[in-house]
Amino acid sequence: MDKVVNSLREAIRLCGLEDGMTISFHHCLRGGDAVSVQIAEAIRSLGIRVSVFVDPDPAMVAGA
């Protein structure tokens, strides 16, 4: 099976993401903010409603 697809939207459809699922992003991704926004916009454009979890930077969490 070829793992390369033509678009982010196609990848989202093929992975089986559905309403009510949770997606997660790690805080340390280089350029992660831009990538997470692109992913969120692609998911929204497909009409899928998901919860988003962003792994916080431990240095930014109160009491850490």
C-alpha positions in Angstrom: 0.0 0.0 0.0 1.4 3.4 -1.0 1.6 5.7 2.1 1.9 8.9 0.1 -1.2 10.9 -0.6 -1.9 14.1 -2.5 -3.3 16.2 0.3 -3.8 16.6 4.0 -7.5 16.3 3.5 -7.0 12.9 1.8 -4.8 11.7 4.6 -7.4 12.7 7.2 -10.1 10.8 5.2 -7.9 7.7 4.9 -7.0 7.6 8.6 -10.7 7.2 9.6 -11.0 10.4 11.7 -14.6 10.7 12.8 -16.8 13.1 14.9 -16.0 12.9 18.6 -12.5 11.6 18.3 -9.5 13.4 19.9 -6.4 14.6 18.1 -3.2 15.5 20.0 -0.2 17.7 19.3 3.1 17.8 21.1 4.4 21.2 22.1 7.9 20.6 20.9 7.2 20.2 17.2 9.3 22.6 15.1 6.8 24.7 13.3 4.1 22.8 15.2 1.8 25.8 15.6 1.6 26.2 11.8 1.1 22.5 11.3 -1.6 22.2 13.9 -3.5 25.1 12.4 -3.3 23.5 8.9 -4.6 20.2 10.3 -7.4 21.9 12.2 -8.5 23.8 9.2 -8.5 20.7 7.0 -10.5 18.8 9.6 -13.0 21.6 9.8 -13.3 21.8 6.0 -14.3 18.2 6.0 -17.1 18.9 8.5 -15.5 16.6 11.2 -15.9 17.7 14.8 -13.1 16.6 17.1 -11.5 17.5 20.5 -7.9 18.8 20.3 -5.3 18.1 23.0 -2.1 20.1 23.0 0.6 18.6 25.3 1.8 21.6 27.3 5.4 22.7 27.8 6.1 21.5 31.4 8.0 24.8 32.0 4.8 26.7 31.3 2.6 24.7 33.6 2.0 26.3 37.0 3.8 24.6 39.8 6.2 22.7 37.6 
